[in-house]
Amino acid sequence: MRSKRLIGAWVAATFAVLGIVGAATAASPNETTVVYDDFQAAGGYTLSNYAAKWSNLYGLGDMGTTCPDGFTPAKGDTRSFAGGTFYIDDAPFTCSLDFSVFDHLKYIAFSNQTFAVPQKGSLTFASDIAAQTPGTQIGRVVHGTYGPPGSYPNGPPYASTVFEGQQAGAVMNMINFETGQLFDWFISGNRAFTLIERLPSSVTGNTTDPSSPSWVGPDQMYTQIIDEFAITPGVTHHVAITYTRGTGNGNSTVEYFLDGSRVSKVKNVGVPLDRQPGQKYTGIYPSFGPGEDLRSELNSFTIGHGTFSLLDAFPFQWGWTPPWLGPPTCDPLWPDICALSVSIPISERLFGQGARAHFDNFTVTTESH
């Protein structure tokens, strides 16, 4: 882990910030860094300290007593702060759901504080992550059938080879809930990838009215892996995501850094990678529409962290009603999108894989230009 002694000395040299932020410093008159959480507290850091800074908006997932389906036993709470880091043992994964993105969230927590983006400038979230992902398999192929959620095996066959990090990963998220725009780091045992996506309104709940300017549907939503690469296993990696906004239309970029080096950059945030000529892109997953420039709308972001899988086929059963409300029905306005739905059985979603991860030193840097 990154030296607590060095971090502690740096924090001691800064001044305290009221409320939820721990400490702040300015590298220049226009730049300020705050330590959001280093999992240190007088008398020892506990779940109460954690709850003061992080919320589980979608429940505890694997860390609960039952899974989100309401009847499958979950792992139970393994969260720990021994050694001055946040540690979670989520191996193997226990919860799964064949609907929407809810299989992806094994455990996720979001910062209780939201951080503003300068009108012209940048916002950076950074943290240290050390991950092991036992049970993942090189060249793993996920099988399912085309059809509504819960319909497997009653449909044409589907198969896809998935990255190690799609099988299991520790993640840091940078999300704007108002628009659904999201930037992710996925760290697994031997590999990592950078991801950009815009979540639909059916996931964020920002509006239920398709006529609203805030509504996000097939033309705007996308989930795409930018770069995937090998990392040094068994060590702590420092990850960072920087969103930068300028004054001109289209002047909106996100950059991803690993151990101090930039590894990915995306321009025109809100426009899918495959709609931008020359943009680096793994090909996972193609978009359905042009997206839109979000420069004027991305005014703040929230930090997230947790354990994930990403085994589904995009668009993640968008357009279908939840199976627990009765037989799934398709949105009549989007039959072509509904036809791309893939049902994947639990045996293909949970095959003994999981994630054990340490998280530490969440910082937020704001720079005005």
N, C-alpha and C positions, 0 to 999 in steps of 0.2 A: 504493500500500500504506500501511497505518497506519504512522505514523512509528516506525522502529526506535529513533530517539533517545529519544523519549518513553517507549516501552516499556522501553528499557534503563535509563533513569533510575528508572522505577518499580520495576523488578526490583532495581536496586541498593539501593533503600531498604528492601527486604524481607530476610528471613533465609532461608538455604538450608535445604532439607528433604532428609533423607537418602534415598538410593535414586533411584527413578525420577522423582520430582517435582522440578521445578526450583526454585521459590521460592514463598513464601507470605506473605500479609499479612492482617491482620484489620481490616475496616472498622468493626466493632463487636465487643463481647465475644462475641457469638453468631455472627459471620460470619467465615469464612476463605476466602481465594482463593488457589489455587495455579496457577502457570503450568506446565501439563503439557508443552508443547513450543512453543518459539518458533523452532526450527530454527537455534539459535545454539550454537556449541561452540568451545572453545579449539582453535586450529589448523584450524578449518573443519569444518562439519557434513558428515557423509558417510552413506552407506547403513548403516554400522556403528552410528552414532549413532541412525539411524532405527530399525534393528532392535532396539535396546535399549528402545525405547518403543512400537513398533508391530509387530503380527504379521499376516500374510496367512493367516488361518485357512482360507480357501477357495482358496488358490493365488494366483498372480499375474495370472490372467486375461489381459487384453490385453498386460500387461507381461512375460509369459512368452515362451518360445520356441515353444510349441505351446498351442493353446486347450484348455479342459477336455475337449473331445471326444477329445483324444489324437492327432489327426492333422492338424488345420487349423493352418497356421503362424500364430502370433500376431505382434503388432506388435514385440515386444522392448522392453526396458526403456528408457523415456524419462524416468524420474524424475530430478529435478535439485533442487539446493538453492542454486543461484546467486542472489545477491541477498538471501539470508537468508529465503527462503520455500520451502515445498515446492511444486514445480511438476511437473505431469504433462501430457504431450501425448498425449492419447488421441483424436486425430482423424485419420482416421475410425476408428470402432470396427472391430475385426477379429474378435472372438469372438462366437459366438452358439450357442444350444442350445434346441431345441424340447422342453423338459421342465422342469416345476416353475418355481422362481424363478431358475434358473441362467443364463437369458438376461439377467437384470437386472444381475448383478454384472460389470461390465466391469473394474473394479479396486476392491478394498476392503481397508482395513487397520483393525484394532481395537487400542485401547490395551492394553498389557500390564498395566496397572493397572486395577482395578475400584474404583469410588468409592461409599462407603456413603451411604445415605439416612437422615437423622435419623428417629427414631421420630415426631417432630413437627417439621416444618421442610421445607426445600427443598434441592434439588441442581440447580445450573445448569451446563450445558456451553455454552461460547461459542467462536467462532473467526471469523477473517476469510476470506472467499472472494471471489475474482475469477474469473469464468468466461466463456468464449466457447464457443458451441456451433454451429460451422459445419455446414452441411448440413441443419439442421432446417428444417421447412417449415410455414408457417401453414396450418392446416386439414388437415394430413396425415391421411389415412384409412388405417388398417391393415386388411388383408384376410386372412382365413383360412377354415377350415372347422371345423364342430363334429365332434369325434371325438378319439380317443386321441392322445397325443404321437406325432409323426411320421406321422400319417395323412393330412395334406393331399395332394391335394385331394379326398379321398374322403369327403365329408360335406356337409351343408347349409351354405350360405355364411354367413360372419360378416364384419361390417365395423364399425369404430368410429373416430371422429375422436379424435385424441389431442393433448394439450397439448404445447407446445414442450418443457417439462421432462420429459415422459414419453419423448420421442424421445431426448433426451440431457441430462444434468445433472451438476453437481458437488454432492455431498451431504455433510452432516454428520449422523451417526446417534447416537442415545442408546438403548442397548439393554440389556435385562435378559435374559440367555440362559436363566435358570432358568424363566421364564414365557413367553418369546418376545415380550414387550411391547417395542415399538419406536416411537421418535419420530424423524421425519426432516425436515430442510430440503433442498429441491431448488432449486438455483440454476442457471438457464440464461442464455443471452445477453441476453434481453429480458424474461424472465418468471421467476416463482418460485412454488413452492407448498409448503404445509405438509402433512405426511402423518402419520397415526397407524395403526399396525397391530399385530396380534398374530400372530406367525408360528406355524404349526402345528409339532407335534413332528416331523413328517417332514422339516422343514427344520432346526430347532435341534438335534435329536437328544437332547433332554433326557430322553426316555424312549421306548421302543418298545412299551410295554405299554398298550393302550387302556383297561385297567381301572385304571391308576394315576391318582391325583388330579392328577398333574402333566401328564397327557396332554392335548394341545390338538388338537382336531379341528374339524369344521365348526360345531359349536355355539358354540365359543369364538373361533375365528380370524376375523380381518377385516383388510382393507387398504383404507384410505379417505383420499382427498384432502380436506383440510378447506377450505382457501382457495387460490385461484390468482389471481395478479395481476401487473401490470406492474412492472418495476424499472428503475432507471436503468442503461443498458448501459455497459460499458467502465470501470466503477469497482469498487472493492473494497467489499463489503458485510459488515457485522458482524452475524452471526447468533447467536442464543442460544435455548436450550430450557431451561425451568425446570419441574421436577417437584416438586410440593408435596404433602406428606402431613400430614393432621391426625389426630385421635384417633378421630373418629366414623366409622361405617360409611358408605361413599360419599364421604368427605371426601378426595378424591384427584384432583388436577388437573394438567394440563400446559399451559404457556403458551409461545408462540413469539414471539420478538422479532426485528425487522429494523431495524438501524441505530438501536437504542434505543427503538423503538416496538413495543408489543404488537400483533400482527396476528391471532393466533388463540388461542383458549382452549377446552379441552375438560375437562369435569367427568367424574367417575365413570370414571376410567381403567380399561379392561378391558371396558367396555360400548360396543358400536359406536355410531357417531354417529347412525345411522338408528333406533336404539332409545332415543334420548333426545329427547323432545319439545322443540322450540325450539332444538336444537343446530345451529349453522351447519355446512353440509355441501354440497359440490359435487355430490353424487350419484354420485361415482366412489369405490368400487364398493359396491353393496348387500351387506349381510351375510346370513348364512344362519341365525344363531342369536342368542340373547340376550346372549352373552358372560358376563362375571362381574366383580364388583368385585375388583380386585387390590390394594387398599390395603395389606393385611397382608402381601402377598408381594413387593412391590417394595422390596427392602432394599438394592439396589445397582444401578449402571449402568456400562456400558463405553462409551467414545467410539469412534465409527467415522468414517471419511471415505473418499471415493473418487469414481468416475465410474459412472453408472448409466444404464439405460434402463428403461422400464416400459410396454411395448407389449402385454403379454398381457391376456387376459380372466381376471378372478377366477372361480374359485378356483385359477388357475394350475396346472391339471391335477392337482389334489389327488385322491388315491385311486388313481391309476394307478401301476403299477410302471414303473421306468425302461426305456426301449426297448432299452438296451444289454444287458439281461438276457434278452432274447427278446421275443416278441410281447407288448405291454402288456396287462396284465389289471387289471380294476377290483376294488376292495375290495367284496366282495359285500354288506357291510352298508350301503353308501352308493351305490346305483346312481343315485339322483337327482342327487347331486353329481357323480359321474363323467360323467353325461350333459351337464353344462355345460362340459366340457372343450373347448378350442379349440386346434387345431393351426395354427400360423402358420409359413409357409416362411421360410427364411433371407433370401430376396430382399425380404421385407416387414420383416424385423427389422434388416437392414443395408442402408441405401440411401445411404450416403455421409456420414451424420451422425456427430458425435463431440463430445468435450469437451476443451478446454484449460483448465486451472485452476491457480490459485495458492491455497494454504492457508497460514494463519499464525495465530500467537497463540492456541493452544488453552489455554483456562483453565477451571478448575473452582472453583465457589463453593458452599460449604456453609453453610447458615444454620439454626440451631436456634431454635425458637420456644418 
